[in-house]
Amino acid sequence: MERLMATKQYNTIARYWERNNQNEIDIVAINDVEKKVLFAEVKRNPDKLNLNNLIEKLQNLVPHFKEYQIKYQGFSIQNM
């Protein structure tokens, strides 16, 4: 999250989770001016990154960003 904050490309950066800790999203970064949102999963082991799983977990959240360009990304220690 700190690395994304340093880019100053997003006005809001946070975590998201639904009730009972279901569908936890590691990073939600929003740029309201450019209408962009980044959903990211963070894993220590890059082999455990699964963007399809991330997309599936976001089924309830993505409809709130209809007018936004959506990007999905995985981060690991190797690219931090």
PyMOL Python script that loads the backbone (N, CA, C, O; Angstrom):
from pymol import cmd

cmd.read_pdbstr("""\
ATOM      1  N   MET A   1       0.819  -1.178   0.000  1.00  0.00           N
ATOM      2  CA  MET A   1       0.000   0.000   0.000  1.00  0.00           C
ATOM      3  C   MET A   1       0.873   1.255   0.000  1.00  0.00           C
ATOM      4  O   MET A   1       0.558   2.245  -0.661  1.00  0.00           O
ATOM      5  N   GLU A   2       1.962   1.200   0.743  1.00  0.00           N
ATOM      6  CA  GLU A   2       2.863   2.349   0.804  1.00  0.00           C
ATOM      7  C   GLU A   2       3.462   2.666  -0.561  1.00  0.00           C
ATOM      8  O   GLU A   2       3.624   3.829  -0.931  1.00  0.00           O
ATOM      9  N   ARG A   3       3.781   1.632  -1.286  1.00  0.00           N
ATOM     10  CA  ARG A   3       4.361   1.844  -2.616  1.00  0.00           C
ATOM     11  C   ARG A   3       3.357   2.529  -3.542  1.00  0.00           C
ATOM     12  O   ARG A   3       3.730   3.418  -4.307  1.00  0.00           O
ATOM     13  N   LEU A   4       2.109   2.129  -3.481  1.00  0.00           N
ATOM     14  CA  LEU A   4       1.080   2.769  -4.297  1.00  0.00           C
ATOM     15  C   LEU A   4       0.833   4.208  -3.842  1.00  0.00           C
ATOM     16  O   LEU A   4       0.612   5.088  -4.674  1.00  0.00           O
ATOM     17  N   MET A   5       0.868   4.451  -2.544  1.00  0.00           N
ATOM     18  CA  MET A   5       0.698   5.816  -2.030  1.00  0.00           C
ATOM     19  C   MET A   5       1.795   6.735  -2.566  1.00  0.00           C
ATOM     20  O   MET A   5       1.540   7.892  -2.900  1.00  0.00           O
ATOM     21  N   ALA A   6       3.007   6.211  -2.644  1.00  0.00           N
ATOM     22  CA  ALA A   6       4.139   7.012  -3.107  1.00  0.00           C
ATOM     23  C   ALA A   6       3.988   7.451  -4.563  1.00  0.00           C
ATOM     24  O   ALA A   6       4.559   8.466  -4.963  1.00  0.00           O
ATOM     25  N   THR A   7       3.230   6.702  -5.353  1.00  0.00           N
ATOM     26  CA  THR A   7       3.031   7.071  -6.759  1.00  0.00           C
ATOM     27  C   THR A   7       2.109   8.271  -6.910  1.00  0.00           C
ATOM     28  O   THR A   7       2.141   8.954  -7.934  1.00  0.00           O
ATOM     29  N   LYS A   8       1.289   8.534  -5.901  1.00  0.00           N
ATOM     30  CA  LYS A   8       0.308   9.627  -5.916  1.00  0.00           C
ATOM     31  C   LYS A   8      -0.669   9.523  -7.080  1.00  0.00           C
ATOM     32  O   LYS A   8      -1.198  10.531  -7.548  1.00  0.00           O
ATOM     33  N   GLN A   9      -0.905   8.298  -7.544  1.00  0.00           N
ATOM     34  CA  GLN A   9      -1.858   8.061  -8.624  1.00  0.00           C
ATOM     35  C   GLN A   9      -3.270   7.801  -8.107  1.00  0.00           C
ATOM     36  O   GLN A   9      -4.223   7.792  -8.886  1.00  0.00           O
ATOM     37  N   TYR A  10      -3.409   7.590  -6.804  1.00  0.00           N
ATOM     38  CA  TYR A  10      -4.702   7.214  -6.236  1.00  0.00           C
ATOM     39  C   TYR A  10      -5.032   8.127  -5.058  1.00  0.00           C
ATOM     40  O   TYR A  10      -4.161   8.451  -4.251  1.00  0.00           O
ATOM     41  N   ASN A  11      -6.293   8.537  -4.966  1.00  0.00           N
ATOM     42  CA  ASN A  11      -6.682   9.389  -3.847  1.00  0.00           C
ATOM     43  C   ASN A  11      -7.165   8.572  -2.647  1.00  0.00           C
ATOM     44  O   ASN A  11      -7.228   9.088  -1.531  1.00  0.00           O
ATOM     45  N   THR A  12      -7.503   7.312  -2.869  1.00  0.00           N
ATOM     46  CA  THR A  12      -7.923   6.427  -1.781  1.00  0.00           C
ATOM     47  C   THR A  12      -7.249   5.074  -1.958  1.00  0.00           C
ATOM     48  O   THR A  12      -7.286   4.492  -3.042  1.00  0.00           O
ATOM     49  N   ILE A  13      -6.635   4.578  -0.892  1.00  0.00           N
ATOM     50  CA  ILE A  13      -6.029   3.250  -0.902  1.00  0.00           C
ATOM     51  C   ILE A  13      -6.400   2.593   0.419  1.00  0.00           C
ATOM     52  O   ILE A  13      -6.142   3.135   1.494  1.00  0.00           O
ATOM     53  N   ALA A  14      -7.017   1.406   0.319  1.00  0.00           N
ATOM     54  CA  ALA A  14      -7.485   0.728   1.528  1.00  0.00           C
ATOM     55  C   ALA A  14      -7.595  -0.770   1.286  1.00  0.00           C
ATOM     56  O   ALA A  14      -7.376  -1.260   0.178  1.00  0.00           O
ATOM     57  N   ARG A  15      -7.941  -1.483   2.355  1.00  0.00           N
ATOM     58  CA  ARG A  15      -8.279  -2.908   2.265  1.00  0.00           C
ATOM     59  C   ARG A  15      -9.797  -3.017   2.267  1.00  0.00           C
ATOM     60  O   ARG A  15     -10.497  -2.081   2.653  1.00  0.00           O
ATOM     61  N   TYR A  16     -10.293  -4.156   1.837  1.00  0.00           N
ATOM     62  CA  TYR A  16     -11.734  -4.367   1.806  1.00  0.00           C
ATOM     63  C   TYR A  16     -12.016  -5.804   2.227  1.00  0.00           C
ATOM     64  O   TYR A  16     -11.321  -6.735   1.823  1.00  0.00           O
ATOM     65  N   TRP A  17     -13.040  -5.960   3.038  1.00  0.00           N
ATOM     66  CA  TRP A  17     -13.500  -7.311   3.354  1.00  0.00           C
ATOM     67  C   TRP A  17     -14.986  -7.248   3.664  1.00  0.00           C
ATOM     68  O   TRP A  17     -15.500  -6.255   4.181  1.00  0.00           O
ATOM     69  N   GLU A  18     -15.654  -8.337   3.333  1.00  0.00           N
ATOM     70  CA  GLU A  18     -17.081  -8.445   3.601  1.00  0.00           C
ATOM     71  C   GLU A  18     -17.283  -9.060   4.976  1.00  0.00           C
ATOM     72  O   GLU A  18     -16.324  -9.463   5.635  1.00  0.00           O
ATOM     73  N   ARG A  19     -18.514  -9.127   5.394  1.00  0.00           N
ATOM     74  CA  ARG A  19     -18.826  -9.711   6.709  1.00  0.00           C
ATOM     75  C   ARG A  19     -18.209 -11.090   6.865  1.00  0.00           C
ATOM     76  O   ARG A  19     -18.015 -11.819   5.891  1.00  0.00           O
ATOM     77  N   ASN A  20     -17.911 -11.426   8.092  1.00  0.00           N
ATOM     78  CA  ASN A  20     -17.319 -12.726   8.439  1.00  0.00           C
ATOM     79  C   ASN A  20     -15.978 -12.954   7.746  1.00  0.00           C
ATOM     80  O   ASN A  20     -15.572 -14.094   7.521  1.00  0.00           O
ATOM     81  N   ASN A  21     -15.298 -11.861   7.409  1.00  0.00           N
ATOM     82  CA  ASN A  21     -13.989 -11.922   6.735  1.00  0.00           C
ATOM     83  C   ASN A  21     -14.016 -12.695   5.425  1.00  0.00           C
ATOM     84  O   ASN A  21     -13.003 -13.255   5.006  1.00  0.00           O
ATOM     85  N   GLN A  22     -15.169 -12.723   4.788  1.00  0.00           N
ATOM     86  CA  GLN A  22     -15.254 -13.354   3.479  1.00  0.00           C
ATOM     87  C   GLN A  22     -14.792 -12.350   2.433  1.00  0.00           C
ATOM     88  O   GLN A  22     -14.946 -11.141   2.607  1.00  0.00           O
ATOM     89  N   ASN A  23     -14.238 -12.850   1.369  1.00  0.00           N
ATOM     90  CA  ASN A  23     -13.831 -12.031   0.237  1.00  0.00           C
ATOM     91  C   ASN A  23     -12.969 -10.848   0.645  1.00  0.00           C
ATOM     92  O   ASN A  23     -13.297  -9.695   0.364  1.00  0.00           O
ATOM     93  N   GLU A  24     -11.884 -11.144   1.299  1.00  0.00           N
ATOM     94  CA  GLU A  24     -10.931 -10.109   1.697  1.00  0.00           C
ATOM     95  C   GLU A  24     -10.100  -9.705   0.481  1.00  0.00           C
ATOM     96  O   GLU A  24      -9.545 -10.551  -0.221  1.00  0.00           O
ATOM     97  N   ILE A  25     -10.027  -8.398   0.249  1.00  0.00           N
ATOM     98  CA  ILE A  25      -9.230  -7.852  -0.841  1.00  0.00           C
ATOM     99  C   ILE A  25      -8.082  -7.079  -0.207  1.00  0.00           C
ATOM    100  O   ILE A  25      -8.309  -6.179   0.602  1.00  0.00           O
ATOM    101  N   ASP A  26      -6.861  -7.423  -0.568  1.00  0.00           N
ATOM    102  CA  ASP A  26      -5.690  -6.830   0.069  1.00  0.00           C
ATOM    103  C   ASP A  26      -5.549  -5.339  -0.215  1.00  0.00           C
ATOM    104  O   ASP A  26      -5.229  -4.562   0.684  1.00  0.00           O
ATOM    105  N   ILE A  27      -5.788  -4.937  -1.461  1.00  0.00           N
ATOM    106  CA  ILE A  27      -5.636  -3.523  -1.818  1.00  0.00           C
ATOM    107  C   ILE A  27      -6.753  -3.107  -2.777  1.00  0.00           C
ATOM    108  O   ILE A  27      -7.023  -3.776  -3.774  1.00  0.00           O
ATOM    109  N   VAL A  28      -7.388  -1.990  -2.447  1.00  0.00           N
ATOM    110  CA  VAL A  28      -8.306  -1.311  -3.354  1.00  0.00           C
ATOM    111  C   VAL A  28      -7.780   0.112  -3.462  1.00  0.00           C
ATOM    112  O   VAL A  28      -7.785   0.859  -2.484  1.00  0.00           O
ATOM    113  N   ALA A  29      -7.326   0.484  -4.654  1.00  0.00           N
ATOM    114  CA  ALA A  29      -6.761   1.813  -4.883  1.00  0.00           C
ATOM    115  C   ALA A  29      -7.646   2.534  -5.899  1.00  0.00           C
ATOM    116  O   ALA A  29      -7.897   2.023  -6.991  1.00  0.00           O
ATOM    117  N   ILE A  30      -8.115   3.721  -5.529  1.00  0.00           N
ATOM    118  CA  ILE A  30      -9.094   4.437  -6.349  1.00  0.00           C
ATOM    119  C   ILE A  30      -8.545   5.796  -6.768  1.00  0.00           C
ATOM    120  O   ILE A  30      -7.985   6.540  -5.963  1.00  0.00           O
ATOM    121  N   ASN A  31      -8.723   6.095  -8.051  1.00  0.00           N
ATOM    122  CA  ASN A  31      -8.423   7.415  -8.585  1.00  0.00           C
ATOM    123  C   ASN A  31      -9.754   7.964  -9.100  1.00  0.00           C
ATOM    124  O   ASN A  31     -10.193   7.610 -10.195  1.00  0.00           O
ATOM    125  N   ASP A  32     -10.394   8.828  -8.308  1.00  0.00           N
ATOM    126  CA  ASP A  32     -11.705   9.358  -8.662  1.00  0.00           C
ATOM    127  C   ASP A  32     -11.651  10.364  -9.803  1.00  0.00           C
ATOM    128  O   ASP A  32     -12.639  10.530 -10.519  1.00  0.00           O
ATOM    129  N   VAL A  33     -10.530  11.033  -9.986  1.00  0.00           N
ATOM    130  CA  VAL A  33     -10.402  12.023 -11.051  1.00  0.00           C
ATOM    131  C   VAL A  33     -10.355  11.337 -12.418  1.00  0.00           C
ATOM    132  O   VAL A  33     -11.070  11.722 -13.343  1.00  0.00           O
ATOM    133  N   GLU A  34      -9.500  10.316 -12.529  1.00  0.00           N
ATOM    134  CA  GLU A  34      -9.345   9.600 -13.795  1.00  0.00           C
ATOM    135  C   GLU A  34     -10.302   8.417 -13.928  1.00  0.00           C
ATOM    136  O   GLU A  34     -10.307   7.732 -14.950  1.00  0.00           O
ATOM    137  N   LYS A  35     -11.108   8.179 -12.898  1.00  0.00           N
ATOM    138  CA  LYS A  35     -12.084   7.077 -12.887  1.00  0.00           C
ATOM    139  C   LYS A  35     -11.390   5.730 -13.117  1.00  0.00           C
ATOM    140  O   LYS A  35     -11.741   4.977 -14.026  1.00  0.00           O
ATOM    141  N   LYS A  36     -10.393   5.448 -12.267  1.00  0.00           N
ATOM    142  CA  LYS A  36      -9.665   4.185 -12.325  1.00  0.00           C
ATOM    143  C   LYS A  36      -9.680   3.545 -10.952  1.00  0.00           C
ATOM    144  O   LYS A  36      -9.644   4.232  -9.932  1.00  0.00           O
ATOM    145  N   VAL A  37      -9.734   2.220 -10.937  1.00  0.00           N
ATOM    146  CA  VAL A  37      -9.639   1.491  -9.673  1.00  0.00           C
ATOM    147  C   VAL A  37      -8.739   0.271  -9.887  1.00  0.00           C
ATOM    148  O   VAL A  37      -8.818  -0.416 -10.906  1.00  0.00           O
ATOM    149  N   LEU A  38      -7.894   0.032  -8.905  1.00  0.00           N
ATOM    150  CA  LEU A  38      -6.983  -1.116  -8.922  1.00  0.00           C
ATOM    151  C   LEU A  38      -7.368  -2.029  -7.771  1.00  0.00           C
ATOM    152  O   LEU A  38      -7.427  -1.605  -6.617  1.00  0.00           O
ATOM    153  N   PHE A  39      -7.629  -3.285  -8.098  1.00  0.00           N
ATOM    154  CA  PHE A  39      -7.862  -4.317  -7.086  1.00  0.00           C
ATOM    155  C   PHE A  39      -6.645  -5.221  -7.110  1.00  0.00           C
ATOM    156  O   PHE A  39      -6.262  -5.727  -8.164  1.00  0.00           O
ATOM    157  N   ALA A  40      -6.037  -5.424  -5.951  1.00  0.00           N
ATOM    158  CA  ALA A  40      -4.795  -6.195  -5.920  1.00  0.00           C
ATOM    159  C   ALA A  40      -4.798  -7.237  -4.810  1.00  0.00           C
ATOM    160  O   ALA A  40      -5.372  -7.049  -3.738  1.00  0.00           O
ATOM    161  N   GLU A  41      -4.141  -8.328  -5.115  1.00  0.00           N
ATOM    162  CA  GLU A  41      -3.910  -9.397  -4.152  1.00  0.00           C
ATOM    163  C   GLU A  41      -2.420  -9.395  -3.836  1.00  0.00           C
ATOM    164  O   GLU A  41      -1.595  -9.204  -4.730  1.00  0.00           O
ATOM    165  N   VAL A  42      -2.073  -9.604  -2.578  1.00  0.00           N
ATOM    166  CA  VAL A  42      -0.678  -9.612  -2.158  1.00  0.00           C
ATOM    167  C   VAL A  42      -0.360 -10.958  -1.517  1.00  0.00           C
ATOM    168  O   VAL A  42      -1.046 -11.390  -0.590  1.00  0.00           O
ATOM    169  N   LYS A  43       0.678 -11.614  -2.013  1.00  0.00           N
ATOM    170  CA  LYS A  43       1.123 -12.901  -1.484  1.00  0.00           C
ATOM    171  C   LYS A  43       2.641 -12.883  -1.364  1.00  0.00           C
ATOM    172  O   LYS A  43       3.332 -12.312  -2.207  1.00  0.00           O
ATOM    173  N   ARG A  44       3.148 -13.504  -0.323  1.00  0.00           N
ATOM    174  CA  ARG A  44       4.607 -13.629  -0.197  1.00  0.00           C
ATOM    175  C   ARG A  44       5.172 -14.483  -1.322  1.00  0.00           C
ATOM    176  O   ARG A  44       6.206 -14.158  -1.905  1.00  0.00           O
ATOM    177  N   ASN A  45       4.489 -15.569  -1.616  1.00  0.00           N
ATOM    178  CA  ASN A  45       4.921 -16.490  -2.656  1.00  0.00           C
ATOM    179  C   ASN A  45       4.186 -16.154  -3.953  1.00  0.00           C
ATOM    180  O   ASN A  45       2.966 -16.304  -4.014  1.00  0.00           O
ATOM    181  N   PRO A  46       4.889 -15.706  -4.986  1.00  0.00           N
ATOM    182  CA  PRO A  46       4.217 -15.334  -6.236  1.00  0.00           C
ATOM    183  C   PRO A  46       3.473 -16.492  -6.896  1.00  0.00           C
ATOM    184  O   PRO A  46       2.543 -16.265  -7.670  1.00  0.00           O
ATOM    185  N   ASP A  47       3.867 -17.722  -6.603  1.00  0.00           N
ATOM    186  CA  ASP A  47       3.179 -18.883  -7.173  1.00  0.00           C
ATOM    187  C   ASP A  47       1.759 -19.027  -6.644  1.00  0.00           C
ATOM    188  O   ASP A  47       0.942 -19.733  -7.236  1.00  0.00           O
ATOM    189  N   LYS A  48       1.461 -18.364  -5.535  1.00  0.00           N
ATOM    190  CA  LYS A  48       0.125 -18.453  -4.944  1.00  0.00           C
ATOM    191  C   LYS A  48      -0.814 -17.340  -5.414  1.00  0.00           C
ATOM    192  O   LYS A  48      -1.982 -17.314  -5.027  1.00  0.00           O
ATOM    193  N   LEU A  49      -0.317 -16.428  -6.238  1.00  0.00           N
ATOM    194  CA  LEU A  49      -1.177 -15.381  -6.781  1.00  0.00           C
ATOM    195  C   LEU A  49      -2.165 -15.994  -7.760  1.00  0.00           C
ATOM    196  O   LEU A  49      -1.788 -16.792  -8.618  1.00  0.00           O
ATOM    197  N   ASN A  50      -3.427 -15.619  -7.629  1.00  0.00           N
ATOM    198  CA  ASN A  50      -4.469 -16.159  -8.499  1.00  0.00           C
ATOM    199  C   ASN A  50      -5.453 -15.033  -8.823  1.00  0.00           C
ATOM    200  O   ASN A  50      -6.367 -14.757  -8.045  1.00  0.00           O
ATOM    201  N   LEU A  51      -5.260 -14.387  -9.970  1.00  0.00           N
ATOM    202  CA  LEU A  51      -6.121 -13.270 -10.334  1.00  0.00           C
ATOM    203  C   LEU A  51      -7.556 -13.708 -10.610  1.00  0.00           C
ATOM    204  O   LEU A  51      -8.490 -12.941 -10.376  1.00  0.00           O
ATOM    205  N   ASN A  52      -7.741 -14.928 -11.103  1.00  0.00           N
ATOM    206  CA  ASN A  52      -9.103 -15.419 -11.314  1.00  0.00           C
ATOM    207  C   ASN A  52      -9.859 -15.506  -9.988  1.00  0.00           C
ATOM    208  O   ASN A  52     -11.048 -15.193  -9.922  1.00  0.00           O
ATOM    209  N   ASN A  53      -9.171 -15.926  -8.947  1.00  0.00           N
ATOM    210  CA  ASN A  53      -9.766 -15.975  -7.613  1.00  0.00           C
ATOM    211  C   ASN A  53     -10.097 -14.563  -7.127  1.00  0.00           C
ATOM    212  O   ASN A  53     -11.150 -14.342  -6.530  1.00  0.00           O
ATOM    213  N   LEU A  54      -9.212 -13.624  -7.378  1.00  0.00           N
ATOM    214  CA  LEU A  54      -9.447 -12.228  -7.000  1.00  0.00           C
ATOM    215  C   LEU A  54     -10.692 -11.692  -7.702  1.00  0.00           C
ATOM    216  O   LEU A  54     -11.546 -11.080  -7.060  1.00  0.00           O
ATOM    217  N   ILE A  55     -10.803 -11.909  -8.985  1.00  0.00           N
ATOM    218  CA  ILE A  55     -11.955 -11.439  -9.757  1.00  0.00           C
ATOM    219  C   ILE A  55     -13.243 -12.042  -9.218  1.00  0.00           C
ATOM    220  O   ILE A  55     -14.261 -11.358  -9.117  1.00  0.00           O
ATOM    221  N   GLU A  56     -13.197 -13.302  -8.879  1.00  0.00           N
ATOM    222  CA  GLU A  56     -14.378 -13.976  -8.333  1.00  0.00           C
ATOM    223  C   GLU A  56     -14.801 -13.360  -6.991  1.00  0.00           C
ATOM    224  O   GLU A  56     -15.993 -13.194  -6.732  1.00  0.00           O
ATOM    225  N   LYS A  57     -13.829 -13.025  -6.147  1.00  0.00           N
ATOM    226  CA  LYS A  57     -14.136 -12.430  -4.839  1.00  0.00           C
ATOM    227  C   LYS A  57     -14.737 -11.029  -4.967  1.00  0.00           C
ATOM    228  O   LYS A  57     -15.375 -10.537  -4.036  1.00  0.00           O
ATOM    229  N   LEU A  58     -14.535 -10.395  -6.112  1.00  0.00           N
ATOM    230  CA  LEU A  58     -14.975  -9.012  -6.300  1.00  0.00           C
ATOM    231  C   LEU A  58     -16.362  -8.873  -6.911  1.00  0.00           C
ATOM    232  O   LEU A  58     -16.772  -7.761  -7.243  1.00  0.00           O
ATOM    233  N   GLN A  59     -17.080  -9.949  -7.065  1.00  0.00           N
ATOM    234  CA  GLN A  59     -18.386  -9.896  -7.724  1.00  0.00           C
ATOM    235  C   GLN A  59     -19.345  -8.904  -7.069  1.00  0.00           C
ATOM    236  O   GLN A  59     -20.151  -8.287  -7.765  1.00  0.00           O
ATOM    237  N   ASN A  60     -19.280  -8.738  -5.763  1.00  0.00           N
ATOM    238  CA  ASN A  60     -20.181  -7.816  -5.077  1.00  0.00           C
ATOM    239  C   ASN A  60     -19.675  -6.379  -5.069  1.00  0.00           C
ATOM    240  O   ASN A  60     -20.454  -5.451  -4.855  1.00  0.00           O
ATOM    241  N   LEU A  61     -18.393  -6.187  -5.299  1.00  0.00           N
ATOM    242  CA  LEU A  61     -17.808  -4.850  -5.210  1.00  0.00           C
ATOM    243  C   LEU A  61     -17.698  -4.150  -6.564  1.00  0.00           C
ATOM    244  O   LEU A  61     -17.904  -2.939  -6.648  1.00  0.00           O
ATOM    245  N   VAL A  62     -17.382  -4.881  -7.605  1.00  0.00           N
ATOM    246  CA  VAL A  62     -17.170  -4.297  -8.930  1.00  0.00           C
ATOM    247  C   VAL A  62     -18.377  -3.493  -9.429  1.00  0.00           C
ATOM    248  O   VAL A  62     -18.172  -2.445 -10.042  1.00  0.00           O
ATOM    249  N   PRO A  63     -19.616  -3.922  -9.201  1.00  0.00           N
ATOM    250  CA  PRO A  63     -20.751  -3.124  -9.694  1.00  0.00           C
ATOM    251  C   PRO A  63     -20.786  -1.686  -9.157  1.00  0.00           C
ATOM    252  O   PRO A  63     -21.436  -0.830  -9.757  1.00  0.00           O
ATOM    253  N   HIS A  64     -20.118  -1.412  -8.071  1.00  0.00           N
ATOM    254  CA  HIS A  64     -20.059  -0.051  -7.530  1.00  0.00           C
ATOM    255  C   HIS A  64     -19.125   0.852  -8.344  1.00  0.00           C
ATOM    256  O   HIS A  64     -19.088   2.065  -8.139  1.00  0.00           O
ATOM    257  N   PHE A  65     -18.385   0.256  -9.255  1.00  0.00           N
ATOM    258  CA  PHE A  65     -17.404   1.005 -10.053  1.00  0.00           C
ATOM    259  C   PHE A  65     -17.712   0.893 -11.542  1.00  0.00           C
ATOM    260  O   PHE A  65     -16.797   0.727 -12.349  1.00  0.00           O
ATOM    261  N   LYS A  66     -18.983   0.981 -11.917  1.00  0.00           N
ATOM    262  CA  LYS A  66     -19.405   0.828 -13.316  1.00  0.00           C
ATOM    263  C   LYS A  66     -18.723   1.819 -14.253  1.00  0.00           C
ATOM    264  O   LYS A  66     -18.403   1.473 -15.390  1.00  0.00           O
ATOM    265  N   GLU A  67     -18.498   3.032 -13.795  1.00  0.00           N
ATOM    266  CA  GLU A  67     -17.929   4.074 -14.653  1.00  0.00           C
ATOM    267  C   GLU A  67     -16.401   4.103 -14.601  1.00  0.00           C
ATOM    268  O   GLU A  67     -15.781   4.964 -15.225  1.00  0.00           O
ATOM    269  N   TYR A  68     -15.799   3.188 -13.877  1.00  0.00           N
ATOM    270  CA  TYR A  68     -14.349   3.189 -13.690  1.00  0.00           C
ATOM    271  C   TYR A  68     -13.673   2.153 -14.578  1.00  0.00           C
ATOM    272  O   TYR A  68     -14.240   1.105 -14.887  1.00  0.00           O
ATOM    273  N   GLN A  69     -12.451   2.472 -14.978  1.00  0.00           N
ATOM    274  CA  GLN A  69     -11.596   1.497 -15.638  1.00  0.00           C
ATOM    275  C   GLN A  69     -11.023   0.621 -14.531  1.00  0.00           C
ATOM    276  O   GLN A  69     -10.411   1.130 -13.592  1.00  0.00           O
ATOM    277  N   ILE A  70     -11.214  -0.676 -14.632  1.00  0.00           N
ATOM    278  CA  ILE A  70     -10.813  -1.598 -13.566  1.00  0.00           C
ATOM    279  C   ILE A  70      -9.561  -2.362 -13.972  1.00  0.00           C
ATOM    280  O   ILE A  70      -9.439  -2.849 -15.096  1.00  0.00           O
ATOM    281  N   LYS A  71      -8.638  -2.451 -13.026  1.00  0.00           N
ATOM    282  CA  LYS A  71      -7.400  -3.208 -13.237  1.00  0.00           C
ATOM    283  C   LYS A  71      -7.243  -4.182 -12.078  1.00  0.00           C
ATOM    284  O   LYS A  71      -7.507  -3.842 -10.925  1.00  0.00           O
ATOM    285  N   TYR A  72      -6.810  -5.396 -12.399  1.00  0.00           N
ATOM    286  CA  TYR A  72      -6.536  -6.431 -11.397  1.00  0.00           C
ATOM    287  C   TYR A  72      -5.043  -6.720 -11.432  1.00  0.00           C
ATOM    288  O   TYR A  72      -4.452  -6.848 -12.504  1.00  0.00           O
ATOM    289  N   GLN A  73      -4.436  -6.821 -10.251  1.00  0.00           N
ATOM    290  CA  GLN A  73      -2.993  -7.032 -10.213  1.00  0.00           C
ATOM    291  C   GLN A  73      -2.612  -7.873  -9.007  1.00  0.00           C
ATOM    292  O   GLN A  73      -3.278  -7.842  -7.972  1.00  0.00           O
ATOM    293  N   GLY A  74      -1.547  -8.611  -9.156  1.00  0.00           N
ATOM    294  CA  GLY A  74      -0.982  -9.380  -8.064  1.00  0.00           C
ATOM    295  C   GLY A  74       0.381  -8.834  -7.683  1.00  0.00           C
ATOM    296  O   GLY A  74       1.188  -8.515  -8.556  1.00  0.00           O
ATOM    297  N   PHE A  75       0.642  -8.725  -6.403  1.00  0.00           N
ATOM    298  CA  PHE A  75       1.937  -8.277  -5.911  1.00  0.00           C
ATOM    299  C   PHE A  75       2.533  -9.366  -5.022  1.00  0.00           C
ATOM    300  O   PHE A  75       1.822 -10.049  -4.285  1.00  0.00           O
ATOM    301  N   SER A  76       3.843  -9.509  -5.111  1.00  0.00           N
ATOM    302  CA  SER A  76       4.553 -10.425  -4.216  1.00  0.00           C
ATOM    303  C   SER A  76       5.831  -9.726  -3.767  1.00  0.00           C
ATOM    304  O   SER A  76       6.129  -8.613  -4.199  1.00  0.00           O
ATOM    305  N   ILE A  77       6.558 -10.375  -2.920  1.00  0.00           N
ATOM    306  CA  ILE A  77       7.821  -9.815  -2.433  1.00  0.00           C
ATOM    307  C   ILE A  77       8.780  -9.558  -3.596  1.00  0.00           C
ATOM    308  O   ILE A  77       9.575  -8.619  -3.555  1.00  0.00           O
ATOM    309  N   GLN A  78       8.703 -10.380  -4.615  1.00  0.00           N
ATOM    310  CA  GLN A  78       9.613 -10.235  -5.741  1.00  0.00           C
ATOM    311  C   GLN A  78       9.429  -8.921  -6.493  1.00  0.00           C
ATOM    312  O   GLN A  78      10.398  -8.391  -7.037  1.00  0.00           O
ATOM    313  N   ASN A  79       8.219  -8.386  -6.538  1.00  0.00           N
ATOM    314  CA  ASN A  79       8.030  -7.132  -7.277  1.00  0.00           C
ATOM    315  C   ASN A  79       7.766  -5.941  -6.360  1.00  0.00           C
ATOM    316  O   ASN A  79       7.276  -4.905  -6.808  1.00  0.00           O
ATOM    317  N   MET A  80       8.087  -6.090  -5.095  1.00  0.00           N
ATOM    318  CA  MET A  80       7.971  -4.962  -4.172  1.00  0.00           C
ATOM    319  C   MET A  80       9.322  -4.413  -3.992  1.00  0.00           C
ATOM    320  O   MET A  80       9.502  -3.445  -3.253  1.00  0.00           O
TER     321      MET A  80
END
""", "prot")
cmd.dss("prot")
cmd.show_as("cartoon", "prot")
cmd.util.cbc("prot")
cmd.orient("prot")
